[in-house]
Amino acid sequence: MSPYTTPGRIGRIPVLEVSPVVEGGRWPAKAVVGEVVPIEATVFREGHDAVSATAVLVAPDGSDHSWAPMVDVAPGLDHFRGFLQPDAEGDWSFRVEGWSDPYATWVHDAGIKIAAGIDTELMLAEGVRLFDRICRRVPDDALVAPGRTTRAARALTAARRALGDATRPAEARFAVATSPEVREALRRAPLRELVSASQAYPLRVSRRLALAGAWYEMFPRSEGARRKKDGTWVSGTFRTAAKRLPGIAAMGFDVVYLTPVSPIGTTFRKGRNNTLEAQPGDPGSPYAIGSADGGHDAIHPDLGTEKDFKAFVAAARAQGMEVALDIALQCSPDHPWVTEHPEWFVVRADGSIAYAENPPKKYQDIYPLSFDTDPDGLYAAVLDVIRTWIDRGVTLFRVDNPHTKPLNFWEWLLAEVHATNPEVIFLSEAFTKPAMMQTLARIGFHQSYTYFTWRNTKEEIEEYLAEVSGPQGSVLRPSFWPTTHDILPPSLTDGGAAAFAARAVLAATGSPTWGIYSGYELVESTPRPGAEEQIDNEKYEYRPRDWAAADEHGIALLLGKLNEVRRAHPALQQLRNLTIHPTTNGQVVAYSRRISADHVSRATATPQGRTMRAGGNDRRAPRHDDVIVVVLNLDPRNAQESVVHLDLSALGLSAPEGDENAPFFVAHDLLSGETYGWGAHPWVRLDPQVRVAHVLQVGPA
């Protein structure tokens, strides 16, 4: 009988509620190379015999790559969880196999009866028969050399002999058969019966930067911009902007994100601070794309040539960074498409083209595109734009307002790009309703902007961290940004450098992907009256900065240290591994991230021809897990004290017998270099003028 469940029929061992699954498998769940992916399912059976489950990772070629044991994490609810870790990019899949567990059944029954003196010899005889079957099925890789068995195989054969040794007490014979060595051997190579598999569900595995990376946003025209004696401005160029790259790289950023670099229209051009009338020399918003110099695939002549752009990309790569480009699918009235393809726009009753509106706001400098009048033509044109920039060296795209374009267009476009350039990453800038944000993620966007910017209180932060790192993490990879060129939240307008430091720590440790907007190092925090954005907004004017002044705030040093810590600690490069820890102060939040030692060290490639292996079976594993605990003061003005009630199981620790408050593990602050001896309920004091947070590596003393 096939172990696979017939579609529409329940299996011999039912396997239900498998996750992560997106819309029943319509779209793939997401992972990256080396990510630890939690696999969950409900597995049960009739009667009282024990069941267990196995998660199986299936390689892109259809072969079984590896498997991981699953553990019942909710006894009584039959909810099992295991962890798979893909080691290469591609379209993988996974399944869950439920099975009858004769060993667990025997341990349960024999343990009760032997302790009660009921059917003792019969239960031991059943054990002998069980271990006869187990020892016959020792896996092929149990031999490490001819004639030498592994520790696991020796433990199993010793249990078989002990159970049959009538000269020993029954309790001793049972103890040998249930020793930690035997249990571990059968965890890694279980005896499985009545195996019933779920269907296979898709899992798209991307490169690591799709999950974990640090982005730095800049307007290239501001870098090197200068004002002449007559008051007119000279734009910065790609070559002058490239001079800023070593400073960005020194802070540990992986991605340099450029706002649009295409020609800017002049019709209805916006002036400083979004005024409706531009003054002579005002550069206009780079989001009003298109002029006589070209459209989305052209380069603004003030910035340089295509050769200059490619030189900027090469300079970034020389600093260990990639270049992301902002894609805004909208046009200025001067865009070539307006005259060449009027069918790509909405024409109003008076014959004019409809400009962008968000009543009562009007954006006369921008024409939205119509995706329904000539979808074939417009779709092909946008794809050509994307491929043009890929050919110029762009490997990531931040997409402006994707929620204002049709979802079926995005699904098509993302699939087309993935087919030829699977390395390219798309970030969705959709601050909108959850259904739209999540569906954009489902259909192919690799990452998403989030509501993080507006989560400020302890309760809001704890709830949101748990939300985006939970089941939602298989779809909506969150990108945390404390500010953007469009958004300066009120929490940063009057908190000074301490507020900027706190939000940076939250963003850098709360999500594997985070980013800052240029000027964050300078604590730029003056809002435009009546708006949640900066005064003298860089979208509408040149804004050269004095980077030497960043030293006085210490934010640049903090950014560099945070990115250094993120790179050094794989726990911070994972998403679905976060635990919130209660505190006794409403201004202090605490959370941790942990990755097990075997997942840290596992080889990232499996030689061709190797048999399917169990997850986490690497003998080179380090002694300890990688565990990071963050304790943060949300109050930028006052010192705060709190007791932190640590969930020791989430940290992979256990308190010694006696006083759990006594120090029994080490907490090393990766920001300050200090080391503390901690117990289960440490006391902390955080003065924002000295330090806003502890970022601690913890482990056994």
DOFIDREN-714184 format. One line per 8 residues: number of its first residue (from 1); for each residue z, y, x of C-alpha. Coordinates in Angstrom, 3 decimals. Example, Ala and Ser with C-alpha at 12.3 -4.5 7.8 and 13.67 -1.06 7.14 Angstrom:
DOFIDREN-714184
1) 7.800,-4.500,12.300 | 7.140,-1.060,13.670
END
This chain:
DOFIDREN-714184
1) 0.000,0.000,0.000 | -0.948,3.410,1.372 | 1.987,5.666,2.344 | 0.148,8.667,0.929 | 0.933,9.796,-2.560 | -1.977,9.599,-4.976 | -2.822,13.135,-6.145 | -1.210,13.716,-9.497
9) 1.135,10.731,-9.084 | 4.676,10.645,-7.776 | 5.359,8.676,-4.593 | 7.533,5.588,-4.207 | 9.986,7.907,-2.471 | 9.409,11.240,-4.228 | 8.674,14.213,-1.956 | 8.708,17.481,-3.872
17) 9.036,21.250,-3.339 | 7.534,21.209,0.147 | 7.559,24.472,2.087 | 6.179,26.595,3.646 | 3.303,26.320,1.198 | 1.312,29.328,-0.026 | 0.051,29.066,-3.598 | -0.042,25.269,-3.484
25) -2.005,25.298,-0.227 | -4.704,27.724,-1.403 | -4.022,29.788,1.709 | -2.430,28.558,4.937 | 1.153,29.267,5.874 | 1.464,31.084,9.189 | 2.764,30.208,12.626 | 2.093,31.139,16.233
33) 2.008,29.085,19.394 | 5.572,28.100,20.264 | 7.064,29.272,16.972 | 9.762,27.066,15.483 | 8.580,26.471,11.918 | 11.173,25.296,9.363 | 9.778,22.583,7.084 | 11.678,21.863,3.870
41) 11.341,19.448,0.965 | 13.299,17.731,-1.771 | 13.431,13.960,-1.103 | 15.297,11.401,-3.222 | 15.030,7.974,-4.837 | 16.418,5.765,-7.547 | 19.738,4.015,-7.134 | 22.171,4.523,-4.282
49) 20.249,3.521,-1.171 | 19.922,6.253,1.451 | 16.716,8.181,1.982 | 15.595,10.440,4.754 | 12.545,12.457,5.678 | 10.248,13.278,8.566 | 8.101,16.374,9.104 | 4.749,15.559,10.710
57) 2.571,18.134,12.474 | -1.157,17.401,12.250 | -3.453,18.821,14.935 | -6.684,20.674,14.099 | -8.676,17.510,14.865 | -6.750,15.639,12.164 | -4.597,13.530,14.475 | -0.819,13.339,14.147
65) 0.488,15.545,16.930 | 4.281,15.381,16.670 | 7.084,14.742,14.237 | 10.596,15.992,13.672 | 13.554,14.424,11.882 | 14.700,16.246,8.773 | 18.342,16.685,7.797 | 19.833,16.914,4.310
73) 21.081,20.511,4.437 | 22.374,20.536,0.858 | 24.138,17.217,0.182 | 23.955,16.414,-3.484 | 20.762,18.447,-3.892 | 18.586,16.206,-1.659 | 17.152,19.218,0.195 | 15.888,18.315,3.665
81) 14.943,20.576,6.574 | 13.290,19.943,9.927 | 11.486,22.023,12.545 | 7.965,21.739,13.919 | 6.589,23.648,16.898 | 2.794,23.885,17.350 | 1.620,24.356,20.922 | -1.946,25.639,20.509
89) -3.947,27.959,18.292 | -6.031,26.627,15.437 | -6.010,25.459,11.844 | -3.250,22.858,11.794 | -1.544,21.162,8.868 | 1.690,19.351,8.155 | 3.130,16.832,5.732 | 6.538,15.483,4.828
97) 7.209,11.758,4.748 | 10.091,10.488,2.647 | 11.425,7.019,3.369 | 14.136,4.553,2.609 | 16.762,4.529,5.373 | 18.197,0.998,5.697 | 20.444,1.929,8.626 | 22.125,4.806,6.747
105) 22.500,2.568,3.698 | 24.185,-0.162,5.773 | 26.489,2.304,7.563 | 27.655,3.707,4.237 | 28.260,0.335,2.594 | 29.683,-1.440,5.654 | 31.974,1.452,6.491 | 33.614,1.286,3.079
113) 33.863,-2.504,2.868 | 35.065,-3.185,6.419 | 37.763,-0.549,6.086 | 38.863,-2.169,2.812 | 38.603,-5.747,4.138 | 35.914,-6.673,1.599 | 32.991,-8.926,2.629 | 33.631,-8.017,6.245
121) 31.732,-10.858,7.907 | 28.904,-10.569,5.403 | 28.464,-6.880,6.157 | 28.493,-7.576,9.905 | 25.918,-10.331,9.418 | 23.769,-7.888,7.451 | 24.133,-5.580,10.409 | 22.913,-8.258,12.803
129) 19.861,-8.830,10.639 | 19.241,-5.088,10.423 | 19.434,-4.616,14.194 | 17.117,-7.581,14.734 | 14.481,-5.573,12.861 | 15.387,-2.369,14.666 | 15.150,-3.903,18.128 | 11.788,-5.490,17.360
137) 10.452,-2.052,16.498 | 11.609,-0.170,19.594 | 8.753,2.316,20.170 | 6.195,1.761,22.925 | 7.511,4.670,24.990 | 10.992,3.090,25.222 | 10.060,1.782,28.674 | 10.229,4.384,31.395
145) 9.155,1.857,34.043 | 8.335,-1.850,34.006 | 11.529,-3.804,33.367 | 13.664,-0.702,32.816 | 14.674,0.221,29.302 | 15.765,3.642,28.185 | 19.360,4.509,27.347 | 18.382,4.449,23.669
153) 16.956,0.926,23.853 | 20.029,-0.304,25.717 | 22.315,1.218,23.061 | 20.410,-0.550,20.267 | 20.467,-3.971,21.952 | 24.175,-3.530,22.781 | 24.858,-2.834,19.108 | 22.987,-5.997,18.121
161) 25.073,-8.088,20.531 | 28.369,-6.498,19.470 | 27.757,-7.094,15.780 | 27.212,-10.790,16.456 | 30.256,-11.167,18.733 | 32.813,-12.883,16.484 | 35.445,-12.704,19.235 | 35.826,-8.944,18.772
169) 37.584,-7.148,15.902 | 35.338,-6.145,13.036 | 36.210,-2.460,13.431 | 35.203,-2.526,17.112 | 31.908,-4.237,16.347 | 31.161,-1.666,13.647 | 32.098,1.177,16.005 | 29.539,0.057,18.596
177) 26.827,-0.050,15.932 | 27.655,3.488,14.792 | 28.226,5.092,18.192 | 26.732,8.536,18.922 | 24.216,6.884,21.257 | 22.986,4.553,18.506 | 22.813,7.339,15.928 | 20.846,9.542,18.317
185) 18.459,6.710,19.168 | 17.773,6.083,15.484 | 17.422,9.790,14.814 | 14.580,9.882,17.314 | 13.079,6.467,16.447 | 14.290,5.525,12.959 | 13.630,2.333,11.065 | 11.637,3.602,8.079
193) 10.775,1.669,4.923 | 8.789,2.541,1.800 | 7.298,5.538,3.610 | 5.792,7.974,1.124 | 3.900,11.024,2.361 | 3.256,14.307,0.659 | -0.187,15.769,0.790 | -1.053,17.742,3.927
201) -0.594,21.498,3.714 | -2.472,24.038,5.864 | -0.789,25.886,8.732 | -2.764,28.505,10.637 | -1.481,28.906,14.188 | -2.317,32.185,15.901 | -1.567,33.530,19.344 | 1.968,34.725,20.026
209) 1.187,38.435,19.632 | 0.524,37.828,15.933 | 4.272,37.290,15.508 | 6.044,39.002,18.387 | 5.110,42.211,20.148 | 6.021,45.846,20.729 | 3.555,48.544,19.606 | 3.295,52.152,20.787
217) 1.300,54.582,18.636 | -0.473,57.584,20.149 | -3.041,60.234,19.240 | -5.318,60.193,22.303 | -6.492,63.747,21.646 | -2.950,65.062,22.238 | -2.550,63.497,25.677 | -3.932,66.047,28.080
225) -4.700,68.639,25.409 | -4.253,72.200,26.638 | -4.396,75.699,25.248 | -6.595,78.190,27.057 | -5.627,81.790,27.717 | -7.619,82.954,24.690 | -5.503,80.708,22.436 | -8.159,78.078,21.790
233) -7.472,74.406,22.442 | -9.181,71.864,24.650 | -8.836,68.299,23.389 | -7.361,65.499,25.389 | -9.743,62.679,26.240 | -9.598,58.953,26.824 | -9.371,59.670,30.518 | -6.411,62.043,30.180
241) -4.770,59.688,27.654 | -5.064,56.866,30.178 | -2.672,58.772,32.437 | 0.066,58.102,29.869 | -0.432,54.328,29.976 | 1.838,53.590,32.974 | 4.721,55.370,31.211 | 4.170,53.321,28.059
249) 3.919,50.100,30.038 | 7.115,50.970,31.915 | 8.936,50.887,28.569 | 7.708,47.337,28.027 | 5.222,47.810,25.206 | 2.561,45.178,24.565 | 0.152,47.162,22.396 | -1.169,50.734,22.562
257) -2.191,51.691,19.042 | -4.700,54.546,18.670 | -5.192,56.548,15.496 | -8.897,56.820,14.497 | -11.137,58.037,17.317 | -14.315,58.587,15.286 | -15.916,61.975,14.563 | -14.035,64.198,12.078
265) -15.680,66.041,9.195 | -15.599,69.804,8.786 | -16.066,70.125,5.025 | -12.691,70.846,3.384 | -11.042,70.176,6.749 | -7.240,70.359,6.570 | -5.350,72.871,8.701 | -1.951,72.765,10.339
273) 0.807,71.103,8.324 | -1.711,69.874,5.761 | -2.776,73.343,4.626 | -5.958,73.449,2.592 | -7.779,75.881,4.836 | -8.343,75.111,8.495 | -8.339,77.893,11.032 | -10.924,78.125,13.810
281) -10.148,75.462,16.390 | -8.039,73.252,14.101 | -9.095,69.689,14.996 | -8.680,68.248,11.478 | -7.241,64.917,10.396 | -8.715,61.911,12.225 | -8.537,60.116,8.865 | -11.321,62.360,7.499
289) -13.882,60.175,9.228 | -17.513,61.073,9.783 | -19.677,64.007,10.779 | -23.132,64.726,12.099 | -21.950,62.965,15.268 | -21.621,59.661,13.427 | -19.364,57.500,11.284 | -16.803,54.728,11.706
297) -18.591,53.094,14.622 | -19.050,56.346,16.539 | -16.714,57.995,19.047 | -15.596,61.604,18.703 | -17.462,63.496,21.458 | -14.320,65.497,22.315 | -12.644,62.236,23.385 | -15.437,61.011,25.606
305) -18.123,58.376,25.586 | -18.225,54.671,24.862 | -17.922,54.133,28.606 | -14.766,56.262,28.623 | -13.301,54.250,25.749 | -13.971,50.966,27.529 | -12.373,52.402,30.660 | -9.262,53.233,28.596
313) -9.147,49.652,27.307 | -9.495,48.339,30.853 | -6.730,50.649,32.064 | -4.430,49.391,29.305 | -5.156,45.789,30.213 | -4.430,46.550,33.846 | -0.974,47.635,32.679 | -0.519,44.379,30.704
321) -1.255,45.928,27.302 | -3.857,45.501,24.581 | -5.458,48.227,22.467 | -5.129,48.426,18.693 | -7.291,50.774,16.637 | -6.627,52.355,13.260 | -9.262,51.471,10.670 | -9.381,53.813,7.659
329) -12.071,52.847,5.150 | -12.737,56.300,3.754 | -15.197,59.053,4.566 | -15.325,62.789,4.991 | -18.002,64.577,2.926 | -19.981,64.810,6.191 | -20.091,61.056,6.878 | -23.648,59.704,7.315
337) -22.988,57.130,4.590 | -22.688,59.920,1.996 | -26.395,60.707,2.245 | -27.655,57.326,3.419 | -25.730,55.235,0.865 | -24.600,57.334,-2.107 | -24.207,54.063,-4.027 | -21.096,53.361,-1.913
345) -19.204,56.197,-3.621 | -18.071,57.052,-7.150 | -20.211,59.736,-8.750 | -18.528,61.839,-11.437 | -20.090,63.081,-14.665 | -21.114,66.375,-13.074 | -22.998,64.556,-10.308 | -20.434,65.238,-7.571
353) -18.806,62.526,-5.485 | -15.184,61.822,-6.384 | -12.727,62.759,-3.660 | -9.336,61.123,-3.138 | -6.582,62.103,-5.545 | -2.987,61.167,-6.170 | -2.346,63.606,-9.016 | -1.324,66.318,-8.680
361) -2.291,65.953,-5.016 | -5.953,66.371,-4.101 | -7.615,65.297,-0.869 | -10.989,67.033,-0.931 | -11.611,66.130,2.719 | -11.772,62.398,1.916 | -14.193,60.378,-0.205 | -12.962,56.885,-1.175
369) -15.446,54.051,-0.994 | -16.607,52.120,-4.056 | -16.649,48.403,-3.339 | -18.300,47.299,-6.593 | -21.646,49.102,-6.765 | -23.241,47.458,-3.707 | -20.689,44.983,-2.354 | -23.146,43.096,-0.161
377) -24.308,46.230,1.614 | -20.884,47.820,2.035 | -19.189,44.581,3.056 | -21.791,44.004,5.773 | -21.477,47.584,7.030 | -17.691,47.366,7.385 | -17.928,44.022,9.160 | -20.438,45.560,11.561
385) -17.977,48.403,12.272 | -15.182,45.936,13.056 | -17.383,43.879,15.340 | -18.574,47.003,17.148 | -14.995,47.878,18.082 | -14.242,44.269,19.036 | -17.213,44.410,21.398 | -15.643,47.538,22.917
393) -12.447,45.632,23.693 | -10.233,46.218,20.647 | -8.172,43.112,19.851 | -5.883,44.442,17.104 | -6.482,46.614,14.048 | -3.959,48.641,12.077 | -5.578,48.985,8.657 | -4.827,52.197,6.780
401) -3.932,51.773,3.080 | -5.511,48.330,2.545 | -3.870,48.159,-0.896 | -6.401,50.714,-2.177 | -9.307,48.333,-1.520 | -10.184,45.095,-3.356 | -8.373,41.962,-2.276 | -11.492,39.815,-2.477
409) -13.130,42.151,0.041 | -10.255,41.724,2.489 | -10.201,37.958,2.041 | -13.893,37.838,2.893 | -13.691,40.257,5.826 | -10.670,38.615,7.441 | -12.258,35.175,7.130 | -15.494,36.411,8.705
417) -13.692,37.937,11.669 | -11.453,34.895,12.092 | -14.498,32.613,12.209 | -15.897,34.396,15.271 | -12.845,36.109,16.789 | -9.648,34.245,15.887 | -7.802,36.187,18.583 | -8.120,39.466,16.634
425) -4.965,40.559,14.788 | -4.800,42.727,11.642 | -1.742,44.792,10.688 | -1.524,45.887,7.045 | -0.238,49.432,6.458 | 0.540,48.915,2.783 | 3.645,50.730,1.573 | 3.279,49.624,-2.028
433) 4.489,47.112,-4.604 | 5.697,43.728,-3.321 | 2.995,41.705,-5.090 | 0.210,43.616,-3.348 | 1.922,43.607,0.054 | 2.539,39.878,-0.091 | -0.925,39.011,-1.357 | -2.549,41.001,1.441
441) -0.501,38.832,3.778 | -1.452,35.637,1.959 | -5.186,36.251,2.227 | -5.208,36.798,5.970 | -3.445,39.904,7.301 | -1.388,38.770,10.270 | 1.375,41.387,9.981 | 2.613,43.976,7.515
449) 4.392,47.293,7.494 | 7.610,47.008,5.528 | 10.305,48.883,3.640 | 12.489,48.804,6.756 | 12.112,52.552,7.216 | 14.024,53.159,3.970 | 16.751,50.556,4.388 | 19.782,52.455,5.680
457) 23.109,51.222,4.268 | 24.801,48.071,5.469 | 24.067,46.282,2.184 | 20.400,47.347,2.225 | 19.913,46.278,5.829 | 21.622,42.912,5.441 | 19.675,42.114,2.287 | 16.349,43.128,3.795
465) 16.818,41.287,7.085 | 17.663,38.118,5.165 | 14.661,38.616,2.871 | 11.945,39.065,5.492 | 13.319,36.352,7.793 | 13.681,33.836,4.961 | 10.924,31.970,3.100 | 8.898,35.188,2.952
473) 8.502,34.914,6.723 | 5.870,32.188,6.328 | 3.559,34.813,4.801 | 4.679,38.421,5.354 | 5.270,38.852,9.064 | 7.226,42.116,9.088 | 6.529,44.935,11.508 | 9.497,47.309,11.780
481) 8.792,51.001,12.478 | 11.634,53.568,12.538 | 9.081,56.372,12.059 | 5.308,56.782,11.778 | 3.023,59.796,11.985 | 3.296,59.950,8.180 | 7.009,59.241,7.770 | 10.173,60.851,9.103
489) 13.001,59.344,7.021 | 15.984,61.543,6.131 | 18.294,59.207,8.082 | 16.749,60.521,11.318 | 16.594,64.235,10.576 | 20.205,65.079,11.371 | 21.668,62.108,13.256 | 20.429,63.091,16.698
497) 19.784,60.687,19.538 | 22.419,58.228,18.257 | 20.511,57.759,14.993 | 17.251,57.197,16.902 | 19.013,54.695,19.164 | 20.494,52.755,16.253 | 17.183,52.495,14.418 | 15.454,51.358,17.608
505) 17.995,48.565,18.105 | 17.611,47.498,14.473 | 13.824,47.479,14.665 | 13.598,45.726,18.036 | 16.055,42.936,17.168 | 15.575,42.753,13.399 | 11.920,41.697,13.644 | 9.813,40.032,16.356
513) 7.214,42.801,15.921 | 8.219,46.436,16.026 | 6.687,49.766,16.936 | 7.359,53.417,17.574 | 5.313,56.547,17.099 | 4.761,58.696,20.166 | 7.501,61.306,20.512 | 10.294,58.989,19.455
521) 11.564,59.222,23.029 | 11.990,62.977,22.540 | 14.017,62.560,19.310 | 11.473,64.577,17.313 | 13.376,65.002,14.068 | 12.483,68.307,12.394 | 11.004,67.693,8.929 | 8.361,69.773,7.201
529) 10.129,71.490,4.293 | 9.711,69.509,1.109 | 8.110,66.513,2.814 | 9.275,63.305,4.458 | 7.262,63.919,7.593 | 7.555,65.921,10.795 | 6.883,69.628,10.992 | 3.708,70.489,12.949
537) 2.323,67.081,12.065 | 0.109,65.621,14.758 | -2.407,64.522,12.139 | -3.566,68.129,11.867 | -3.113,69.617,15.338 | -2.928,68.867,19.038 | 0.566,67.996,20.222 | 0.919,67.604,23.967
545) 4.433,66.626,25.021 | 6.696,67.150,27.999 | 7.527,63.543,28.790 | 9.906,64.500,31.581 | 12.238,65.872,28.892 | 12.656,62.375,27.480 | 15.183,61.561,30.203 | 17.843,63.814,28.705
553) 18.043,61.750,25.504 | 18.130,58.299,27.090 | 15.916,56.868,24.334 | 13.084,55.945,26.697 | 15.513,53.948,28.834 | 16.845,52.215,25.734 | 13.330,51.339,24.548 | 12.562,49.830,27.912
561) 15.782,47.827,27.944 | 15.225,46.540,24.403 | 11.719,45.348,25.238 | 13.000,43.753,28.452 | 15.635,41.846,26.481 | 13.079,40.784,23.859 | 10.769,39.359,26.499 | 13.563,37.501,28.254
569) 15.029,35.877,25.136 | 12.892,33.579,22.973 | 15.443,33.821,20.154 | 14.245,37.402,19.597 | 10.610,36.254,19.516 | 11.248,34.140,16.399 | 11.419,35.374,12.808 | 12.910,32.635,10.648
577) 16.138,32.162,12.616 | 18.392,35.032,11.510 | 21.978,34.795,10.231 | 24.057,37.682,8.836 | 27.732,37.722,9.909 | 30.326,39.511,7.740 | 32.223,42.496,9.116 | 35.272,44.368,7.844
585) 33.666,47.819,8.123 | 30.971,49.149,5.817 | 29.374,51.001,8.741 | 29.095,47.971,11.029 | 26.418,45.316,10.619 | 26.216,42.065,12.569 | 23.532,39.392,12.777 | 22.340,36.722,15.160
593) 19.209,34.876,16.208 | 19.234,31.431,17.746 | 16.696,28.983,19.108 | 17.761,25.508,20.206 | 17.556,24.455,23.838 | 14.947,21.757,23.231 | 12.636,24.191,21.424 | 12.953,26.706,24.250
601) 11.904,24.253,26.918 | 9.394,22.025,25.188 | 6.054,21.779,26.927 | 3.425,23.942,25.226 | 0.598,21.485,25.660 | 0.253,17.837,24.806 | -2.058,15.852,27.111 | -4.959,14.220,25.328
609) -4.247,10.666,24.352 | -0.461,10.906,24.235 | 1.036,9.133,21.262 | 2.705,11.174,18.558 | 6.049,12.362,19.858 | 9.273,13.428,18.296 | 10.026,17.128,18.328 | 12.725,18.223,20.758
617) 12.470,15.169,23.032 | 12.150,17.042,26.317 | 14.533,15.940,29.078 | 14.031,19.239,30.891 | 15.865,21.139,28.149 | 18.391,23.704,29.381 | 22.040,23.075,28.713 | 22.463,25.791,26.117
625) 20.635,27.314,23.191 | 19.380,30.882,23.412 | 21.675,32.826,21.068 | 21.668,36.595,20.553 | 24.278,38.455,18.490 | 23.729,42.094,17.501 | 26.632,44.270,16.335 | 25.573,47.780,15.328
633) 27.288,51.005,14.251 | 25.266,52.645,11.459 | 27.227,55.903,11.701 | 25.552,58.211,14.270 | 28.478,60.653,14.346 | 31.720,58.668,14.421 | 33.175,55.737,16.308 | 33.663,52.703,14.085
641) 35.900,49.663,14.511 | 35.503,46.284,12.855 | 36.359,42.620,12.962 | 33.263,40.411,12.982 | 33.631,37.056,11.220 | 31.209,34.881,13.143 | 29.538,31.876,11.547 | 30.073,29.545,14.493
649) 27.736,26.844,13.199 | 24.883,29.370,13.146 | 25.625,30.110,16.798 | 25.736,26.428,17.745 | 29.415,26.745,18.670 | 32.592,25.065,17.509 | 36.116,26.360,17.940 | 38.566,24.230,19.929
657) 41.525,22.772,18.148 | 44.244,25.356,17.754 | 43.750,29.104,17.548 | 40.115,29.881,16.768 | 40.798,33.546,17.506 | 41.552,32.761,21.144 | 38.572,33.381,23.457 | 36.532,30.222,23.900
665) 33.004,31.513,24.509 | 31.324,34.263,26.520 | 29.527,37.267,25.037 | 27.432,39.132,27.609 | 26.139,42.559,26.553 | 22.495,42.735,27.626 | 22.400,46.520,27.244 | 25.534,47.491,29.159
673) 25.993,44.482,31.435 | 29.601,43.957,30.290 | 30.960,40.507,29.501 | 33.650,39.627,26.950 | 35.625,36.541,26.068 | 35.275,36.079,22.316 | 36.748,33.899,19.606 | 35.591,33.331,16.059
681) 36.748,36.756,14.837 | 36.220,39.366,17.575 | 37.211,43.019,17.233 | 34.665,45.646,18.247 | 34.668,49.411,18.642 | 31.369,51.273,18.878 | 31.266,54.981,19.726 | 27.716,56.279,19.051
689) 28.033,58.824,21.853 | 28.578,55.951,24.286 | 26.840,52.969,22.704 | 25.556,52.357,19.191 | 25.353,48.581,19.488 | 26.184,45.404,21.325 | 23.199,43.134,21.979 | 24.956,40.028,23.214
697) 23.893,36.733,24.684 | 26.557,34.225,23.709 | 27.342,30.730,24.883 | 30.122,28.376,25.933 | 32.558,29.674,28.515
END
